[in-house]
Amino acid sequence: MRKKTHFAELILLLVAIIWGINPPIIKLGLQFLAPQPYNVARMLVASVAALIALWLSGSYRRVDRADFWKLCQVSALGFFVFQLFFTEGIQRTTSGNASFMLCLMPVSVLLLNKLFGLETITRPVVIGIVCSISGIALIVVGAGRELSLSSGHLLGTLLILVAQAGYAYYTVFSKELLARYSSYQVSAYLMVITSVMLLAVSAPEVTSVAWLDLPVAAWTSVLFSAVLALCLANVLWIWGTGVIGTSRAAIFNNLSPVFAVITGYLLLGETFGALQAAGAAFVFAGVYITRHKDRWLGQRADASL
Protein backbone atom coordinates (compact mmCIF):
# COMPACT_ATOMS: atom_id res chain seq x y z
CA MET A 1 0.00 0.00 0.00
CA ARG A 2 2.89 2.37 0.79
CA LYS A 3 4.39 1.74 -2.65
CA LYS A 4 1.02 2.45 -4.26
CA THR A 5 0.71 5.68 -2.27
CA HIS A 6 4.18 6.83 -3.34
CA PHE A 7 3.38 5.97 -6.96
CA ALA A 8 0.12 7.95 -6.74
CA GLU A 9 2.04 10.95 -5.41
CA LEU A 10 4.47 10.74 -8.34
CA ILE A 11 1.51 10.58 -10.71
CA LEU A 12 -0.07 13.66 -9.11
CA LEU A 13 3.28 15.43 -9.42
CA LEU A 14 3.22 14.63 -13.14
CA VAL A 15 -0.32 16.03 -13.34
CA ALA A 16 0.87 19.25 -11.65
CA ILE A 17 3.67 19.56 -14.22
CA ILE A 18 1.25 19.10 -17.12
CA TRP A 19 -1.16 21.65 -15.65
CA GLY A 20 1.73 24.04 -15.06
CA ILE A 21 2.78 23.87 -18.71
CA ASN A 22 -0.82 24.15 -19.95
CA PRO A 23 -1.52 27.92 -19.42
CA PRO A 24 1.12 29.16 -21.93
CA ILE A 25 -0.20 26.58 -24.41
CA ILE A 26 -3.77 27.84 -23.89
CA LYS A 27 -2.62 31.44 -24.39
CA LEU A 28 -1.22 30.41 -27.76
CA GLY A 29 -4.58 28.96 -28.84
CA LEU A 30 -6.52 31.99 -27.61
CA GLN A 31 -4.63 34.13 -30.11
CA PHE A 32 -6.74 32.47 -32.81
CA LEU A 33 -9.95 31.46 -31.00
CA ALA A 34 -12.38 33.13 -28.61
CA PRO A 35 -12.39 31.54 -25.14
CA GLN A 36 -15.63 29.54 -25.32
CA PRO A 37 -15.10 28.06 -28.82
CA TYR A 38 -11.58 27.12 -27.70
CA ASN A 39 -13.02 25.52 -24.57
CA VAL A 40 -15.59 23.54 -26.55
CA ALA A 41 -12.98 22.38 -29.08
CA ARG A 42 -10.59 21.04 -26.46
CA MET A 43 -13.41 19.42 -24.48
CA LEU A 44 -14.74 17.62 -27.55
CA VAL A 45 -11.25 16.39 -28.49
CA ALA A 46 -10.66 15.34 -24.87
CA SER A 47 -13.97 13.45 -24.87
CA VAL A 48 -12.97 11.47 -27.96
CA ALA A 49 -9.56 10.71 -26.43
CA ALA A 50 -11.16 9.66 -23.12
CA LEU A 51 -13.62 7.33 -24.88
CA ILE A 52 -10.76 5.72 -26.83
CA ALA A 53 -8.79 5.29 -23.60
CA LEU A 54 -11.84 3.69 -21.95
CA TRP A 55 -12.24 1.28 -24.86
CA LEU A 56 -8.54 0.33 -24.84
CA SER A 57 -8.58 -0.19 -21.07
CA GLY A 58 -11.38 -2.76 -21.32
CA SER A 59 -12.79 -1.44 -18.04
CA TYR A 60 -16.23 -0.35 -19.24
CA ARG A 61 -19.23 -1.53 -17.27
CA ARG A 62 -22.89 -0.65 -17.54
CA VAL A 63 -23.73 2.48 -15.54
CA ASP A 64 -26.66 2.28 -13.13
CA ARG A 65 -29.33 4.95 -13.52
CA ALA A 66 -28.57 6.42 -10.07
CA ASP A 67 -24.86 6.61 -10.89
CA PHE A 68 -25.58 8.22 -14.25
CA TRP A 69 -27.45 11.04 -12.53
CA LYS A 70 -24.59 11.28 -10.06
CA LEU A 71 -22.19 11.70 -12.99
CA CYS A 72 -24.45 14.39 -14.42
CA GLN A 73 -24.48 16.14 -11.05
CA VAL A 74 -20.69 16.05 -10.70
CA SER A 75 -20.35 17.29 -14.28
CA ALA A 76 -22.84 20.14 -13.89
CA LEU A 77 -21.80 21.39 -10.45
CA GLY A 78 -18.13 20.53 -10.81
CA PHE A 79 -16.36 20.21 -14.13
CA PHE A 80 -18.78 22.37 -16.14
CA VAL A 81 -18.78 25.14 -13.52
CA PHE A 82 -14.98 25.20 -13.53
CA GLN A 83 -14.65 25.30 -17.32
CA LEU A 84 -17.29 27.99 -17.83
CA PHE A 85 -16.55 30.28 -14.88
CA PHE A 86 -12.78 30.08 -15.22
CA THR A 87 -12.88 31.07 -18.89
CA GLU A 88 -15.22 33.96 -18.21
CA GLY A 89 -13.46 35.06 -15.03
CA ILE A 90 -9.89 35.10 -16.35
CA GLN A 91 -10.86 37.84 -18.81
CA ARG A 92 -12.30 40.07 -16.06
CA THR A 93 -9.56 40.04 -13.43
CA THR A 94 -5.80 40.13 -13.04
CA SER A 95 -3.63 37.02 -13.42
CA GLY A 96 -2.52 37.54 -9.81
CA ASN A 97 -6.10 37.42 -8.56
CA ALA A 98 -6.80 34.32 -10.66
CA SER A 99 -3.69 32.48 -9.41
CA PHE A 100 -4.52 33.23 -5.79
CA MET A 101 -8.19 32.23 -6.09
CA LEU A 102 -7.26 28.93 -7.73
CA CYS A 103 -4.79 28.08 -4.97
CA LEU A 104 -7.74 28.08 -2.54
CA MET A 105 -9.05 24.86 -4.10
CA PRO A 106 -7.54 22.62 -1.36
CA VAL A 107 -9.40 24.73 1.21
CA SER A 108 -12.67 24.10 -0.63
CA VAL A 109 -11.89 20.38 -0.69
CA LEU A 110 -11.34 20.42 3.07
CA LEU A 111 -14.62 22.27 3.66
CA LEU A 112 -16.60 19.85 1.48
CA ASN A 113 -15.04 16.84 3.19
CA LYS A 114 -15.80 18.34 6.59
CA LEU A 115 -19.36 19.32 5.65
CA PHE A 116 -20.26 15.90 4.24
CA GLY A 117 -18.09 13.87 6.63
CA LEU A 118 -16.26 12.16 3.78
CA GLU A 119 -12.65 12.26 5.02
CA THR A 120 -10.85 12.94 8.29
CA ILE A 121 -9.07 16.28 8.22
CA THR A 122 -5.73 16.23 10.04
CA ARG A 123 -3.75 19.19 11.34
CA PRO A 124 -0.71 18.48 9.14
CA VAL A 125 -2.90 18.65 6.03
CA VAL A 126 -4.23 22.05 7.14
CA ILE A 127 -0.70 23.26 7.93
CA GLY A 128 0.52 22.02 4.56
CA ILE A 129 -2.28 23.82 2.72
CA VAL A 130 -1.62 27.10 4.57
CA CYS A 131 2.06 26.75 3.74
CA SER A 132 1.35 26.14 0.05
CA ILE A 133 -1.08 29.08 -0.17
CA SER A 134 1.60 31.31 1.35
CA GLY A 135 3.98 30.06 -1.30
CA ILE A 136 1.57 30.89 -4.12
CA ALA A 137 1.17 34.41 -2.70
CA LEU A 138 4.97 34.86 -2.80
CA ILE A 139 5.10 33.57 -6.38
CA VAL A 140 2.34 35.95 -7.48
CA VAL A 141 4.00 38.97 -5.85
CA GLY A 142 7.45 37.97 -7.06
CA ALA A 143 6.25 37.64 -10.63
CA GLY A 144 4.89 41.19 -10.52
CA ARG A 145 1.32 40.03 -11.07
CA GLU A 146 -1.23 42.47 -9.75
CA LEU A 147 -3.44 41.58 -6.80
CA SER A 148 -6.39 43.94 -7.08
CA LEU A 149 -9.55 44.46 -5.04
CA SER A 150 -10.89 47.20 -7.31
CA SER A 151 -14.49 47.07 -8.50
CA GLY A 152 -13.32 46.48 -12.06
CA HIS A 153 -11.71 43.20 -11.07
CA LEU A 154 -14.21 42.07 -8.45
CA LEU A 155 -16.59 40.20 -10.76
CA GLY A 156 -13.78 38.26 -12.42
CA THR A 157 -12.28 37.39 -9.04
CA LEU A 158 -15.63 36.06 -7.80
CA LEU A 159 -16.06 34.01 -10.99
CA ILE A 160 -12.63 32.41 -10.45
CA LEU A 161 -13.58 31.74 -6.82
CA VAL A 162 -16.70 29.90 -8.01
CA ALA A 163 -14.61 28.05 -10.62
CA GLN A 164 -12.19 26.65 -8.04
CA ALA A 165 -15.11 25.63 -5.84
CA GLY A 166 -16.51 23.74 -8.83
CA TYR A 167 -13.22 21.91 -9.31
CA ALA A 168 -13.15 21.06 -5.61
CA TYR A 169 -16.67 19.63 -5.92
CA TYR A 170 -15.57 17.56 -8.92
CA THR A 171 -12.49 16.32 -7.03
CA VAL A 172 -14.42 15.29 -3.92
CA PHE A 173 -17.50 13.68 -5.43
CA SER A 174 -15.91 11.93 -8.41
CA LYS A 175 -13.90 9.82 -5.92
CA GLU A 176 -16.90 7.87 -4.62
CA LEU A 177 -17.69 6.66 -8.14
CA LEU A 178 -14.32 4.86 -8.22
CA ALA A 179 -15.78 2.17 -5.97
CA ARG A 180 -17.84 0.96 -8.93
CA TYR A 181 -16.16 2.28 -12.08
CA SER A 182 -12.62 2.76 -13.36
CA SER A 183 -11.00 6.20 -13.52
CA TYR A 184 -11.11 5.82 -17.32
CA GLN A 185 -14.89 5.46 -17.29
CA VAL A 186 -15.55 8.19 -14.74
CA SER A 187 -13.33 10.61 -16.64
CA ALA A 188 -14.84 9.74 -20.04
CA TYR A 189 -18.42 10.23 -18.83
CA LEU A 190 -17.60 13.53 -17.13
CA MET A 191 -15.84 14.78 -20.27
CA VAL A 192 -18.70 13.87 -22.59
CA ILE A 193 -21.45 15.27 -20.33
CA THR A 194 -19.52 18.50 -19.75
CA SER A 195 -18.87 18.88 -23.49
CA VAL A 196 -22.59 18.67 -24.21
CA MET A 197 -23.30 21.32 -21.58
CA LEU A 198 -20.59 23.68 -22.89
CA LEU A 199 -21.78 23.22 -26.47
CA ALA A 200 -25.36 24.01 -25.42
CA VAL A 201 -24.39 27.39 -23.91
CA SER A 202 -21.80 28.28 -26.57
CA ALA A 203 -23.42 27.02 -29.80
CA PRO A 204 -23.75 30.44 -31.54
CA GLU A 205 -20.07 31.27 -30.93
CA VAL A 206 -18.90 27.80 -31.93
CA THR A 207 -20.83 27.71 -35.21
CA SER A 208 -19.48 31.12 -36.23
CA VAL A 209 -15.85 29.93 -36.24
CA ALA A 210 -14.18 29.02 -39.54
CA TRP A 211 -12.63 25.87 -38.11
CA LEU A 212 -10.95 24.72 -41.33
CA ASP A 213 -9.10 28.02 -41.64
CA LEU A 214 -7.40 27.81 -38.24
CA PRO A 215 -3.59 27.63 -38.37
CA VAL A 216 -1.56 24.65 -37.19
CA ALA A 217 -0.56 26.52 -34.02
CA ALA A 218 -4.20 26.78 -32.93
CA TRP A 219 -4.86 23.07 -33.42
CA THR A 220 -1.58 22.17 -31.71
CA SER A 221 -2.71 24.16 -28.68
CA VAL A 222 -6.13 22.50 -28.70
CA LEU A 223 -4.65 19.00 -29.02
CA PHE A 224 -2.09 19.47 -26.24
CA SER A 225 -4.62 20.97 -23.85
CA ALA A 226 -7.25 18.36 -24.73
CA VAL A 227 -5.24 15.13 -24.81
CA LEU A 228 -2.70 15.84 -22.06
CA ALA A 229 -4.08 18.55 -19.75
CA LEU A 230 -7.72 17.40 -19.89
CA CYS A 231 -7.91 13.72 -20.82
CA LEU A 232 -4.69 12.20 -19.46
CA ALA A 233 -4.29 14.53 -16.48
CA ASN A 234 -7.88 14.12 -15.29
CA VAL A 235 -7.81 10.32 -15.58
CA LEU A 236 -4.65 10.37 -13.45
CA TRP A 237 -6.09 12.99 -11.07
CA ILE A 238 -9.24 10.95 -10.39
CA TRP A 239 -7.18 7.80 -9.87
CA GLY A 240 -4.74 9.60 -7.55
CA THR A 241 -7.50 11.02 -5.36
CA GLY A 242 -8.90 7.52 -5.00
CA VAL A 243 -5.55 6.27 -3.69
CA ILE A 244 -4.41 8.99 -1.26
CA GLY A 245 -7.68 10.85 -0.61
CA THR A 246 -8.96 14.17 -1.89
CA SER A 247 -7.59 16.34 0.94
CA ARG A 248 -3.99 15.21 0.43
CA ALA A 249 -4.31 15.13 -3.35
CA ALA A 250 -5.72 18.65 -3.56
CA ILE A 251 -2.48 20.22 -2.32
CA PHE A 252 -0.71 18.91 -5.44
CA ASN A 253 -2.91 21.37 -7.36
CA ASN A 254 -0.84 24.18 -5.85
CA LEU A 255 2.34 22.81 -7.42
CA SER A 256 1.06 23.81 -10.88
CA PRO A 257 1.91 27.54 -10.53
CA VAL A 258 5.46 26.57 -9.56
CA PHE A 259 5.93 24.64 -12.79
CA ALA A 260 4.15 27.43 -14.71
CA VAL A 261 6.74 29.92 -13.43
CA ILE A 262 9.60 27.56 -14.30
CA THR A 263 8.15 26.98 -17.79
CA GLY A 264 7.78 30.72 -18.33
CA TYR A 265 11.40 31.24 -17.27
CA LEU A 266 12.80 28.52 -19.53
CA LEU A 267 10.62 29.06 -22.61
CA LEU A 268 9.44 32.68 -22.47
CA GLY A 269 12.32 34.42 -20.70
CA GLU A 270 10.13 35.50 -17.78
CA THR A 271 11.70 36.46 -14.46
CA PHE A 272 12.42 33.96 -11.70
CA GLY A 273 13.69 35.82 -8.67
CA ALA A 274 14.16 35.29 -4.96
CA LEU A 275 10.47 35.65 -4.09
CA GLN A 276 9.41 33.03 -6.64
CA ALA A 277 12.12 30.68 -5.38
CA ALA A 278 10.97 31.21 -1.78
CA GLY A 279 7.35 30.68 -2.84
CA ALA A 280 8.25 27.43 -4.61
CA ALA A 281 10.05 26.28 -1.46
CA PHE A 282 6.95 27.02 0.63
CA VAL A 283 4.71 25.08 -1.77
CA PHE A 284 7.00 22.04 -1.77
CA ALA A 285 7.27 22.29 2.02
CA GLY A 286 3.48 22.16 2.22
CA VAL A 287 3.44 18.95 0.18
CA TYR A 288 6.24 17.51 2.33
CA ILE A 289 4.39 18.23 5.57
CA THR A 290 1.23 16.46 4.39
CA ARG A 291 3.28 13.45 3.24
CA HIS A 292 5.24 13.12 6.49
CA LYS A 293 2.61 14.14 9.03
CA ASP A 294 3.80 11.77 11.77
CA ARG A 295 7.32 13.13 11.56
CA TRP A 296 6.03 16.68 12.07
CA LEU A 297 3.44 16.25 14.78
CA GLY A 298 4.20 12.85 16.28
CA GLN A 299 1.33 10.97 17.83
CA ARG A 300 -0.95 14.03 17.61
CA ALA A 301 -0.73 14.06 13.81
CA ASP A 302 -3.83 11.95 13.39
CA ALA A 303 -6.01 14.19 15.51
CA SER A 304 -8.89 15.36 13.35
CA LEU A 305 -10.31 18.86 13.09
KOLKE-65408 format. One record per residue (C-alpha): x, y, z; chain. Coordinates in steps of 0.1 Angstrom, whole numbers, plus 2048, in hexadecimal, padded with zeros to 3 digits. Layout:
N
{{X Y Z} 'A'};
...
//
This chain:
305
{{800 800 800} 'A'};
{{81D 818 808} 'A'};
{{82C 811 7E6} 'A'};
{{80A 818 7D5} 'A'};
{{807 839 7E9} 'A'};
{{82A 844 7DF} 'A'};
{{822 83C 7BA} 'A'};
{{801 84F 7BD} 'A'};
{{814 86D 7CA} 'A'};
{{82D 86B 7AD} 'A'};
{{80F 86A 795} 'A'};
{{7FF 889 7A5} 'A'};
{{821 89A 7A2} 'A'};
{{820 892 77D} 'A'};
{{7FD 8A0 77B} 'A'};
{{809 8C1 78B} 'A'};
{{825 8C4 772} 'A'};
{{80C 8BF 755} 'A'};
{{7F4 8D9 764} 'A'};
{{811 8F0 769} 'A'};
{{81C 8EF 745} 'A'};
{{7F8 8F2 739} 'A'};
{{7F1 917 73E} 'A'};
{{80B 924 725} 'A'};
{{7FE 90A 70C} 'A'};
{{7DA 916 711} 'A'};
{{7E6 93A 70C} 'A'};
{{7F4 930 6EA} 'A'};
{{7D2 922 6E0} 'A'};
{{7BF 940 6EC} 'A'};
{{7D2 955 6D3} 'A'};
{{7BD 945 6B8} 'A'};
{{79D 93B 6CA} 'A'};
{{784 94B 6E2} 'A'};
{{784 93B 705} 'A'};
{{764 927 703} 'A'};
{{769 919 6E0} 'A'};
{{78C 90F 6EB} 'A'};
{{77E 8FF 70A} 'A'};
{{764 8EB 6F6} 'A'};
{{77E 8E0 6DD} 'A'};
{{796 8D2 6F7} 'A'};
{{77A 8C2 70B} 'A'};
{{76D 8B0 6ED} 'A'};
{{78F 8A4 6E3} 'A'};
{{795 899 707} 'A'};
{{774 887 707} 'A'};
{{77E 873 6E8} 'A'};
{{7A0 86B 6F8} 'A'};
{{790 861 719} 'A'};
{{778 849 707} 'A'};
{{794 839 6F4} 'A'};
{{7A8 835 714} 'A'};
{{78A 825 725} 'A'};
{{786 80D 707} 'A'};
{{7AB 803 708} 'A'};
{{7AA 7FE 72D} 'A'};
{{78E 7E4 72B} 'A'};
{{780 7F2 74C} 'A'};
{{75E 7FD 740} 'A'};
{{740 7F1 753} 'A'};
{{71B 7FA 751} 'A'};
{{713 819 765} 'A'};
{{6F5 817 77D} 'A'};
{{6DB 831 779} 'A'};
{{6E2 840 79B} 'A'};
{{707 842 793} 'A'};
{{700 852 772} 'A'};
{{6EE 86E 783} 'A'};
{{70A 871 79B} 'A'};
{{722 875 77E} 'A'};
{{70C 890 770} 'A'};
{{70B 8A1 792} 'A'};
{{731 8A0 795} 'A'};
{{734 8AD 771} 'A'};
{{71C 8C9 775} 'A'};
{{726 8D6 798} 'A'};
{{74B 8CD 794} 'A'};
{{75C 8CA 773} 'A'};
{{744 8E0 75F} 'A'};
{{744 8FB 779} 'A'};
{{76A 8FC 779} 'A'};
{{76E 8FD 753} 'A'};
{{753 918 74E} 'A'};
{{75A 92F 76B} 'A'};
{{780 92D 768} 'A'};
{{77F 937 743} 'A'};
{{768 954 74A} 'A'};
{{779 95F 76A} 'A'};
{{79D 95F 75D} 'A'};
{{793 97A 744} 'A'};
{{785 991 75F} 'A'};
{{7A0 990 77A} 'A'};
{{7C6 991 77E} 'A'};
{{7DC 972 77A} 'A'};
{{7E7 977 79E} 'A'};
{{7C3 976 7AA} 'A'};
{{7BC 957 795} 'A'};
{{7DB 945 7A2} 'A'};
{{7D3 94C 7C6} 'A'};
{{7AE 942 7C3} 'A'};
{{7B7 921 7B3} 'A'};
{{7D0 919 7CE} 'A'};
{{7B3 919 7E7} 'A'};
{{7A5 8F9 7D7} 'A'};
{{7B5 8E2 7F2} 'A'};
{{7A2 8F7 80C} 'A'};
{{781 8F1 7FA} 'A'};
{{789 8CC 7F9} 'A'};
{{78F 8CC 81F} 'A'};
{{76E 8DF 825} 'A'};
{{75A 8C7 80F} 'A'};
{{76A 8A8 820} 'A'};
{{762 8B7 842} 'A'};
{{73E 8C1 838} 'A'};
{{735 89F 82A} 'A'};
{{74B 88B 842} 'A'};
{{75D 87A 826} 'A'};
{{781 87B 832} 'A'};
{{793 881 853} 'A'};
{{7A5 8A3 852} 'A'};
{{7C7 8A2 864} 'A'};
{{7DA 8C0 871} 'A'};
{{7F9 8B9 85B} 'A'};
{{7E3 8BB 83C} 'A'};
{{7D6 8DC 847} 'A'};
{{7F9 8E9 84F} 'A'};
{{805 8DC 82E} 'A'};
{{7E9 8EE 81B} 'A'};
{{7F0 90F 82E} 'A'};
{{815 90B 825} 'A'};
{{80E 905 800} 'A'};
{{7F5 923 7FE} 'A'};
{{810 939 80E} 'A'};
{{828 92D 7F3} 'A'};
{{810 935 7D7} 'A'};
{{80C 958 7E5} 'A'};
{{832 95D 7E4} 'A'};
{{833 950 7C0} 'A'};
{{817 968 7B5} 'A'};
{{828 986 7C5} 'A'};
{{84B 97C 7B9} 'A'};
{{83F 978 796} 'A'};
{{831 99C 797} 'A'};
{{80D 990 791} 'A'};
{{7F4 9A9 79F} 'A'};
{{7DE 9A0 7BC} 'A'};
{{7C0 9B7 7B9} 'A'};
{{7A0 9BD 7CE} 'A'};
{{793 9D8 7B7} 'A'};
{{76F 9D7 7AB} 'A'};
{{77B 9D1 787} 'A'};
{{78B 9B0 791} 'A'};
{{772 9A5 7AC} 'A'};
{{75A 992 794} 'A'};
{{776 97F 784} 'A'};
{{785 976 7A6} 'A'};
{{764 969 7B2} 'A'};
{{75F 954 792} 'A'};
{{782 944 797} 'A'};
{{778 93D 7BC} 'A'};
{{759 92B 7B0} 'A'};
{{76E 919 796} 'A'};
{{786 90B 7B0} 'A'};
{{769 900 7C6} 'A'};
{{75B 8ED 7A8} 'A'};
{{77C 8DB 7A3} 'A'};
{{77C 8D3 7C8} 'A'};
{{759 8C4 7C5} 'A'};
{{764 8B0 7A7} 'A'};
{{783 8A3 7BA} 'A'};
{{770 899 7D9} 'A'};
{{751 889 7CA} 'A'};
{{761 877 7AC} 'A'};
{{775 862 7C5} 'A'};
{{757 84F 7D2} 'A'};
{{74F 843 7AF} 'A'};
{{771 831 7AE} 'A'};
{{762 816 7C4} 'A'};
{{74E 80A 7A7} 'A'};
{{75E 817 787} 'A'};
{{782 81C 77A} 'A'};
{{792 83E 779} 'A'};
{{791 83A 753} 'A'};
{{76B 837 753} 'A'};
{{764 852 76D} 'A'};
{{77B 86A 75A} 'A'};
{{76C 861 738} 'A'};
{{748 866 744} 'A'};
{{750 887 755} 'A'};
{{762 894 735} 'A'};
{{745 88B 71E} 'A'};
{{729 899 735} 'A'};
{{73D 8B9 73A} 'A'};
{{743 8BD 715} 'A'};
{{71E 8BB 70E} 'A'};
{{717 8D5 728} 'A'};
{{732 8ED 71B} 'A'};
{{726 8E8 6F7} 'A'};
{{702 8F0 702} 'A'};
{{70C 912 711} 'A'};
{{726 91B 6F6} 'A'};
{{716 90E 6D6} 'A'};
{{713 930 6C5} 'A'};
{{737 939 6CB} 'A'};
{{743 916 6C1} 'A'};
{{730 915 6A0} 'A'};
{{73D 937 696} 'A'};
{{761 92B 696} 'A'};
{{772 922 675} 'A'};
{{782 903 683} 'A'};
{{792 8F7 663} 'A'};
{{7A5 918 660} 'A'};
{{7B6 916 682} 'A'};
{{7DC 914 680} 'A'};
{{7F0 8F6 68C} 'A'};
{{7FA 909 6AC} 'A'};
{{7D6 90C 6B7} 'A'};
{{7CF 8E7 6B2} 'A'};
{{7F0 8DE 6C3} 'A'};
{{7E5 8F2 6E1} 'A'};
{{7C3 8E1 6E1} 'A'};
{{7D2 8BE 6DE} 'A'};
{{7EB 8C3 6FA} 'A'};
{{7D2 8D2 712} 'A'};
{{7B8 8B8 709} 'A'};
{{7CC 897 708} 'A'};
{{7E5 89E 723} 'A'};
{{7D7 8B9 73A} 'A'};
{{7B3 8AE 739} 'A'};
{{7B1 889 730} 'A'};
{{7D1 87A 73D} 'A'};
{{7D5 891 75B} 'A'};
{{7B1 88D 767} 'A'};
{{7B2 867 764} 'A'};
{{7D1 868 779} 'A'};
{{7C3 882 791} 'A'};
{{7A4 86D 798} 'A'};
{{7B8 84E 79D} 'A'};
{{7D1 860 7B5} 'A'};
{{7B5 86E 7CA} 'A'};
{{7A7 84B 7CE} 'A'};
{{7C9 83F 7DB} 'A'};
{{7D4 85A 7F3} 'A'};
{{7B3 86D 7FA} 'A'};
{{7A6 88E 7ED} 'A'};
{{7B4 8A3 809} 'A'};
{{7D8 898 804} 'A'};
{{7D5 897 7DF} 'A'};
{{7C7 8BB 7DC} 'A'};
{{7E7 8CA 7E9} 'A'};
{{7F9 8BD 7CA} 'A'};
{{7E3 8D6 7B6} 'A'};
{{7F8 8F2 7C6} 'A'};
{{817 8E4 7B6} 'A'};
{{80B 8EE 793} 'A'};
{{813 913 797} 'A'};
{{837 90A 7A0} 'A'};
{{83B 8F6 780} 'A'};
{{82A 912 76D} 'A'};
{{843 92B 77A} 'A'};
{{860 914 771} 'A'};
{{852 90E 74E} 'A'};
{{84E 933 749} 'A'};
{{872 938 753} 'A'};
{{880 91D 73D} 'A'};
{{86A 923 71E} 'A'};
{{85E 947 71F} 'A'};
{{87B 958 731} 'A'};
{{865 963 74E} 'A'};
{{875 96D 76F} 'A'};
{{87C 954 78B} 'A'};
{{889 966 7A9} 'A'};
{{88E 961 7CE} 'A'};
{{869 964 7D7} 'A'};
{{85E 94A 7BE} 'A'};
{{879 933 7CA} 'A'};
{{86E 938 7EE} 'A'};
{{849 933 7E4} 'A'};
{{852 912 7D2} 'A'};
{{865 907 7F1} 'A'};
{{846 90E 806} 'A'};
{{82F 8FB 7EE} 'A'};
{{846 8DC 7EE} 'A'};
{{849 8DF 814} 'A'};
{{823 8DE 816} 'A'};
{{822 8BD 802} 'A'};
{{83E 8AF 817} 'A'};
{{82C 8B6 838} 'A'};
{{80C 8A5 82C} 'A'};
{{821 887 820} 'A'};
{{834 883 841} 'A'};
{{81A 88D 85A} 'A'};
{{826 876 876} 'A'};
{{849 883 874} 'A'};
{{83C 8A7 879} 'A'};
{{822 8A3 894} 'A'};
{{82A 881 8A3} 'A'};
{{80D 86E 8B2} 'A'};
{{7F7 88C 8B0} 'A'};
{{7F9 88D 88A} 'A'};
{{7DA 878 886} 'A'};
{{7C4 88E 89B} 'A'};
{{7A7 89A 886} 'A'};
{{799 8BD 883} 'A'};
//
